[in-house]
């Protein structure tokens, strides 16, 4: 099961609120290590043209990393009229790469089990890395994978990512629900009432999704294999189809096979 990522923190102190045009950042700001997490100092900036719009920025020298979940903590805000906005916490996910799946479609596969989209995104990334390993394993890349062309032209990859991410996200939820039944009591009660799903039904769904993911992975491995050494899969298909050809130069190509791909194996 993919490890749940640590959530780094951006700590915003209202005393560091400054005008956007007149912003002066402390060049000596440093990231503090808090165990496995990082605490990053940040500034709350006021838009000079619309004071109701606020921006959160670092000093520009601290890198915000891709493939990460950040937790923004804004301490109490006190306004001139006496109003106070209590401490707020917000999470955001930075750019996820590689990403060959869609959160909405995976939630559909999960049959009404409402999991955190941020967790699903991280599992999509892990499954996408497996796809990239097999697609680029032999070093002779002949296609640049994107979410769009994976979905349209290389659907075994796409379906593997869907079912693998759904499986791992559901495993994470199931383990947490078993370990903390009181914390998940309301969620499980809603599922049983609305979807007629108890923990046994969730486990059965998890097993079905995992079996589906394994079947798509076997097809992915078979598609990307070199026929010179690959074992026959339980699947048989016509590799005259462009999408079914391996994504690297194979023994047939190197031997000048001509129309050698126009058959099944």
Helices and strands as residue ranges (DSSP letters): E 7-12, G 14-16, E 18-19, E 32-34, E 37-46, E 54-57, E 69-74, E 77-78, E 84-85, E 88-93, H 103-109, H 117-135, H 147-153, H 155-179, H 185-194, H 199-223, G 242-244, H 251-254
